[in-house]
Structures are given as C-alpha cells and as structure tokens.
Amino acid sequence: MRSDDIDLGAAMDPQPYLAPLIPEIMEGPPPPLPALSAQPAQVDIIRYETLVKLMVERADAITIIQDDTTNYLAADYALEAKKIFNIVDSLEEYYKRPHLDYTATVRAFAAKFKDPLQRIIKSMGRLQGDYRRLQENERAKKQAALEREQRELEARLKAEAVAAEKKGEVYTPVTMPAPVVEPVAKVTRTSGGSSSQKKVIRVEVVDLDKVDTKFIVRTVDEKAVIESFKGGNRTFPGLTVFEDFDTRYRL
C-alpha cells in the first residue's frame, strides 16, 4: 500500500476502532424482576408476637429493684428476652442472607465496570472545570482591559470638554456604553448529550493550627480517656469519668 493511499483523517480518528466495541445501548431499564415475598419470614417471626407482647408488659411492671426476688425476676426476664431476641435475629439473618449475598455479588461485579467509568467522568469533569476556569480568567482580563480603555477614553473626552468650555466652544458630550465581553459558554453540547459546570466551594486544610476555632469541630476520644482512667488517672477537666456496671446476660 502506498502512503498516499492512507486516509490520515480515519487513521487519527479513534471512533472507527471504538465504534465496533460499543454494545447496543438499552433504551430504559430492563423489565422489572419479580418481587420477592417477605411472607415466609413474616410467618416464622409472627409466631412470637403474642409472647413478646406479654414479655414487654411483664418487664414494664418492674421499675425499680430493691430486693433479691425482684432482682432475680429482672435477670430471668432479660435472659428470656435475649433468648427470643436471638431466635428472631437468627430468622431475620436466615431469610436475608441469600439476598444480601446476591446483592454483594452483583454490586462487586458491577463495580468492575462502574469504577473505571466513574474515574472517566471525574477526570474529564476536572479537566473541563480547569478549562472553564481558564476561560473565565481570560474573560475577566479582557473585561478589565476594556473597562480600563473606557476610563481612559472618558478621561480624554472630559478633558476635551473642559478645554472646549474654556474656549467658549459648544461641546456635545458622548455617552459611552459600558463594555461587556461575551460571556463564556456554560454548556458543552455533543451528540451524546451535554456537560456544564456549576460553581462550588471547596475547602482544603493547609495549616490546621491557623484555622479559626469556630470552623473546627471538636470531639472527645473516649477510648483514650478510658485507657487513661484504667491507667490510674482521675483528673479529667471538662469531663465526668466514673465506673459503672454493664449487665451481661449469658444463655
């Protein structure tokens, strides 16, 4: 093949190589999948409805513990509640697990395609944003130059008016319209759709020590406080730290 037989335009155009790889784009979502029925789970769990209601009423009757008998009842009620809780929790997990596994598998598989596509969207968006910023900066420079020229022209016309007045001449002032540079296009349209930029405010920390305290959200590292307390420290300005009892139940 001779060099003059090569179509340079086609050789440089990536579309001929990309087009055969593009699958047919689906118009709209696929047909809806059949709805999953929660009835089997509800049938298994609802068997405990009456029991749970009675257990709640019985437990609500205990508002304070002042003797061993009530303490024993409280422990017995809590242990029975934990037993039923574990049963219901296991049933919930039993019926959810296949669907959770299915969701995780589909999500992970789709991510192999979504992640690189999302990177394309973000990287192209950043580049277009940079270009838009460049255009706006150039427009601002042109606008400033036009306004400067107008001020100089107005000053010259004013000086001419003053000179004409001193000579007794009639001078007709000229009104100059405010110069305006054509605004930057806000939308880029292609055969596939359009892209546009919206001004947003971004914050990046350069030196946290210099940031005004009203812009800093403070919180307490409870884990560090607990470790310090365990180590013997009992002085915590601004905090109340004390030992309490956390009741554990074992079936």
C-alpha positions in Angstrom: 0.0 0.0 0.0 1.4 3.4 -0.9 1.5 6.2 1.7 -0.8 8.4 -0.4 -3.5 5.6 -0.2 -3.8 6.1 3.6 -6.7 8.1 4.9 -4.9 10.2 7.6 -8.2 11.5 8.9 -9.5 8.0 9.5 -6.2 6.8 10.9 -6.2 9.6 13.5 -9.9 9.3 14.4 -10.4 6.8 17.3 -14.0 6.3 16.5 -13.5 3.6 13.8 -11.7 1.5 16.4 -14.1 2.2 19.3 -17.4 2.0 17.4 -17.4 -1.8 16.8 -16.8 -2.3 20.5 -19.8 -0.3 21.7 -22.8 -2.6 22.5 -26.3 -1.6 21.8 -27.4 0.8 24.5 -30.5 -0.3 26.3 -33.4 2.1 26.0 -34.8 2.4 29.5 -34.5 -0.1 32.3 -34.9 -3.9 31.7 -38.2 -5.5 32.6 -38.8 -5.5 36.4 -37.8 -8.6 38.2 -40.5 -10.5 40.1 -41.0 -9.0 43.6 -39.5 -11.1 46.5 -42.1 -12.1 49.0 -41.4 -11.5 52.7 -44.3 -13.7 53.7 -42.2 -16.8 54.6 -40.1 -14.7 57.1 -43.2 -13.0 58.5 -44.9 -16.3 59.0 -42.0 -17.6 61.0 -41.5 -14.5 63.1 -45.1 -13.6 63.8 -45.4 -16.7 65.9 -43.6 -14.7 68.7 -45.9 -11.7 68.5 -48.1 -12.6 71.5 -45.2 -13.9 73.6 -43.2 -10.6 73.0 -46.2 -8.5 73.9 -46.7 -10.4 77.2 -42.9 -10.2 78.0 -43.0 -6.4 77.4 -46.0 -5.9 79.7 -44.3 -8.1 82.4 -41.0 -6.3 82.2 -42.6 -2.8 82.2 -44.1 -3.7 85.6 -40.6 -3.6 87.1 -39.5 0.0 87.5 -37.0 -0.4 90.4 -35.1 -3.3 92.1 -34.9 -3.2 95.9 -34.8 -6.9 96.9 -33.3 -10.2 95.7 -36.6 -11.5 94.5 -37.1 -8.6 92.0 -33.5 -8.8 91.0 -33.9 -12.5 90.2 -37.1 -11.7 88.2 -35.3 -8.9 86.3 -32.4 -11.3 85.4 -34.9 -14.0 84.4 -37.0 -11.6 82.2 -33.8 -10.3 80.5 -32.5 -13.8 79.8 -35.8 -14.9 78.3 -35.9 -11.8 76.2 -32.4 -12.4 75.0 -33.3 -16.0 74.1 -36.3 -14.9 72.0 -34.3 -12.0 70.5 -31.6 -14.4 69.3 -34.3 -16.6 67.7 -35.8 -13.7 65.9 -32.4 -12.3 64.9 -31.4 -15.7 63.5 -34.6 -15.9 61.5 -34.0 -12.4 60.1 -30.5 -13.4 59.1 -31.7 -16.7 57.6 -34.1 -15.0 55.3 -31.9 -12.0 54.5 -28.6 -13.8 53.9 -29.3 -15.2 50.3 -30.4 -11.7 49.2 -27.5 -10.0 50.9 -25.1 -12.3 49.3 -26.8 -11.8 45.9 -26.7 -8.0 46.4 -23.0 -8.1 47.3 -22.1 -10.3 44.4 -24.0 -8.1 41.9 -22.5 -4.9 43.4 -19.0 -6.3 43.3 -19.3 -7.4 39.7 -20.9 -4.1 38.6 -18.2 -2.2 40.4 -15.6 -3.6 37.9 -17.4 -1.6 35.3 -18.7 1.3 37.3 -15.4 2.3 38.9 -13.4 2.9 35.8 -16.4 4.7 34.2 -16.7 6.9 37.3 -13.0 7.7 37.0 -13.5 8.8 33.4 -16.4 11.0 34.5 -14.5 12.6 37.3 -11.2 13.1 35.4 -13.0 14.6 32.4 -15.0 16.8 34.7 -11.9 18.1 36.4 -10.3 18.9 33.1 -13.4 20.6 31.8 -13.6 22.5 35.0 -10.0 23.6 34.6 -10.8 24.8 31.1 -13.8 26.7 32.2 -11.8 28.4 34.9 -9.2 29.3 32.2 -11.9 30.8 30.0 -13.4 32.8 32.9 -10.0 34.2 33.8 -9.3 35.2 30.2 -12.7 36.8 30.0 -12.0 38.7 33.3 -8.7 40.0 31.8 -10.4 41.2 28.6 -13.2 42.8 30.6 -10.7 44.6 32.8 -8.8 45.8 29.7 -12.0 47.1 28.1 -13.0 49.0 31.3 -9.6 50.5 31.6 -9.7 51.7 27.9 -13.2 53.1 28.6 -12.0 55.0 31.6 -9.0 56.4 29.6 -11.4 57.4 26.8 -13.8 59.0 29.2 -11.0 61.0 30.9 -9.8 62.2 27.5 -13.4 63.2 26.5 -13.8 65.0 29.8 -10.5 66.9 29.2 -11.7 67.8 25.7 -14.9 69.1 27.2 -13.1 71.2 29.8 -10.8 72.6 27.1 -13.8 73.4 24.8 -15.6 75.2 27.6 -12.6 77.4 28.3 -12.5 78.4 24.6 -16.2 79.1 24.7 -16.9 76.3 22.2 -20.0 74.2 22.3 -19.1 70.6 23.1 -21.6 67.8 22.8 -20.7 65.0 25.3 -20.6 61.5 24.0 -22.2 58.7 26.1 -20.1 55.6 26.0 -21.9 52.2 26.6 -20.4 50.0 29.3 -18.1 47.5 27.6 -19.1 43.9 28.0 -17.1 40.9 26.9 -19.1 38.0 25.6 -19.8 35.5 28.4 -18.2 32.1 28.4 -20.4 29.3 27.1 -21.8 27.5 30.1 -22.9 24.3 28.3 -20.9 22.0 26.0 -23.2 20.0 23.7 -22.2 16.8 21.9 -24.1 14.2 20.0 -24.3 12.2 23.3 -25.7 15.0 25.5 -24.3 18.0 27.2 -21.9 19.0 30.0 -21.9 22.0 32.2 -20.1 23.4 35.2 -21.6 24.7 38.5 -19.6 26.9 40.9 -19.0 25.1 44.1 -16.9 26.0 47.2 -14.2 23.6 48.2 -12.2 23.6 51.4 -8.6 22.2 51.7 -6.7 22.4 55.0 -3.3 23.9 54.6 -2.4 24.5 58.3 -4.9 23.3 60.9 -3.1 25.3 63.7 -4.0 28.5 61.9 -7.7 27.7 61.4 -10.2 29.7 63.4 -11.6 27.6 66.2 -15.2 28.4 65.1 -14.5 26.3 62.0 -13.2 23.3 63.8 -15.5 20.5 65.2 -14.1 19.2 68.4 -14.9 15.8 69.9 -13.6 13.6 72.7 -11.6 10.5 72.1 -13.5 8.3 74.6 -11.2 5.3 74.0 -8.2 7.3 75.1 -10.0 8.7 78.1 -11.0 5.2 79.2 -7.4 3.9 78.8 -6.1 6.9 80.8 -8.7 6.1 83.6 -7.6 2.5 83.6 -4.0 3.7 84.0 -4.9 5.5 87.2 -5.7 9.0 86.1 -8.6 10.5 87.9 -8.3 14.1 86.7 -10.2 15.0 83.5 -11.0 18.7 83.3 -14.3 19.2 81.5 -15.3 15.5 81.8 -17.1 13.4 84.3 -15.5 9.9 84.2 -16.7 7.2 86.5 -17.0 3.4 86.8 -20.4 2.0 86.1 -21.9 -1.5 85.8 -22.8 -3.0 82.4 -25.0 -6.1 82.9 -24.2 -9.0 80.7 -26.6 -12.0 80.1 -25.4 -15.4 79.1 -27.8 -18.1 77.9 
